[in-house]
């Protein structure tokens, strides 16, 4: 029998400002001594790092509690992901476990989750301000396809586990928070764009943004109604670059993002819900892909996902016979659904993406993200590089008749 003694504990923040908004994350390093009962002198010292996660305070916490964010993540880590990992092992042997292992969780009033520190296995994040290149993006899309397809098998076999995922942040129940969050950013953006010298369309886009802002919440709630989707799967819900970790062959550090890509992990499942898979794609592609690839390679990326999804469904269908009547008719059918959700992609691009482009000391705090901070938002939109990207994005979405 092995006895373990924790001699010392070192706790510090696991993320820097701007790297995480919907939780408080701590890295806890334990200094441990082990000994055997048969030979007490046979001791071994080692360090073990774990991640402790809790809900934020203030307005952000209130909003997250409305759609059971903590309960969702704890259910994902303790029930859904272990089942999904078994499917991966049986049907997609090239995949590793898709998320971190959960060691302990405790619900209200503490709302705490203790989980594996993936950095111990040399998983790292790509710099959010750089975005993901084509190779990383392809791996994410292929992983999301397997994630979405596997969720359909799990829901059919374990429907009770998925009841909680009917709740989502973009809902009528949560409309006040959505209105404050989207409205504050769009208001500042619609006013600030009039001062930009890098565009001769400032007035046009300002008017369009103001008009869209008036009824944006009702439009989003209607657009994101799960029952209106051709395919209804469990989506990650917050799939941006900081919630994706990668490992690289022969890498033994937690700082490098170079070398041959090896494995991927998806983290942070607080916003997971049942919806169309294209919601994950819109969120990911319009926030986290390197900007010069984002619009230029969009069709290529959609093809990567569609081919991967069909392959995953066909593999699973051969064993579970679940999906004969609920696939997309063809790739064009899939792309039509993606295009039908462009409004969501536009809102994500306008109101979320800008926050990922500035250093941590210039980002908004969680409560400011909900309520808005006009001075900080104006400072974000002062960046000429961001302005150029926003104008390019506006032109793309204007061509798609989004606004």
Protein Blocks (a to p, Z undefined) as FASTA:
>chain_A
ZZdddfbdcdddfbdehiafkbccdddddddddddfklmmlccddddddddddddehjll
mmmmmnommmmmmmmmmmmmmmmmmmmmmmmmmbccfbdcdfbdcddfklpaddddfkln
opacddfklopafklmmmmmmmmmmmmmmmmmmmmmmmmlmmmmmpcfbbfklmmmmmmm
mmmmmmmmmmmmmmpckbcklmmmmmmmmmmmmmmmmmmmmmmmmklpfbdcddehlacf
klcccddehiabfkbcgdjdfbdcdehjllgccddfklmmmmmmmmmgcfklmmmmmmmm
mmmmmmmmmmmmmmmmmmnopmlmmccfblmlmmmmmmmmmmmmmmmmmmmmmmmmpcfk
lpccfklmmnopfklmmmmmmpmklmmmmmmmmmmmmmnomZZ
